Amino acid sequence: MTQAIRPQPGIMDIALYQGGASQIEGQTDPLKLSSNENPFGTSAKTIAAITQAATGLHRYPPTDHMKLRQAIAEVHGLDAQRIICGVGSDEILTLLAMAFAGPGDEVLYTEHGFSLYRIFALSAGATPVVAPEKDRCVDVDALIDRISDATRLIYIANPANPTGTALDIDALTHLADAVPDHCLLVLDGAYAEFFHGYDGGASLVEARANVVMTRTFSKLYGLGGLRVGWGYAPQNIIDVLNRIRGPFNMSSVALAGAETAVRDRAFVETCLQENAEQRARLTGGLHQLGIACDESHANFVMARFASEAEALAADAHLKSAGILVRLVKGYGFPEALRITVGRAEDVTRVLEALGSFKGAE
Ligand SMILES: *Cc1c(COP(=O)(O)O)cnc(C)c1O
């Protein structure tokens, strides 16, 4: 890089995002449980809609995403005017930082929070501030304690990644009550559907001027590769975000696929039911093997071993059995592995592999 060309302050402090591994050397078809993807893939109706949309690719897509916003609004009982669609919920989370935080401002999140929050803060030139967690859960009072006059954004994933723990609506309301007017509370609902009875924070968005909810098609809907997410916020915030988003950010394929996906409730219900059953089986199986694990409200669990060395050995053993999980040292858990909840046969494979690992120790 020459002297003259310099990026904005903060950008060179960003380490590249590390995704879940997708390959094991010498193995052709690993069982990938490293990125919280839907083990049942994408619904057949959605694939048909995407294929159909491919016939119109010479046309530019609509800029207002009206049909998708209406479908989301109908299914979730929301106001379509206050929905914004993005290239994954990542885009909405990024736009929020770009629009509402800059040099001298603070962006707050928690100790074990999603790794992208720091990247969003630094990209905007803002200062990341980290609040401690308590027993691997977001600690609302510790967060409130870290709010200052400079805080512009608070990011919380609920349920959280990589722990799978969640705050109930009372705790979220307590937090929202304490957030000052100059600060936005962003509830990242990437795993909201998996938390039974939780609305992702929609009711809090409705009741306040400074709460935003983000959601995604990447997890439950099995569309991580399509890149579709959305946000729900008060009208003035949506109006700000729409000014800075690209007019053609959503491809016609993405719009058509997501619209069909959100309406295909039968597929969603089946996936949710399977996830709840297999999550309970996986959690129970880990406990039986003497491996610690909190109750998860998401589509993954975090298995905690006695030490980093044991976690690395378990990871190596799983790899030798053709199973890929996620190391979460980067999230402050060197002794843990995050394991996506798979189909029944996948969970059986994981538990058998961990059983043989424990037996051989
Ligand atoms: C997966 C995930 C997202 C979703 O990202 P997309 O850009 O919508 O694919 C957001 N937040 C958290 C905490 C996640 O784990």
The ligand as an ORCA input file, in Angstrom:
! r2SCAN-3c Opt
* xyz 0 1
  C     -25.898    -16.740     10.986
  C     -26.038    -15.495     11.764
  C     -26.523    -14.333     11.174
  C     -27.109    -14.395      9.806
  O     -26.311    -13.926      8.813
  P     -26.922    -13.811      7.353
  O     -26.151    -12.660      6.821
  O     -28.373    -13.496      7.460
  O     -26.637    -15.096      6.667
  C     -26.677    -13.199     11.948
  N     -26.361    -13.218     13.251
  C     -25.913    -14.316     13.856
  C     -25.647    -14.292     15.316
  C     -25.717    -15.486     13.133
  O     -25.243    -16.580     13.730
*
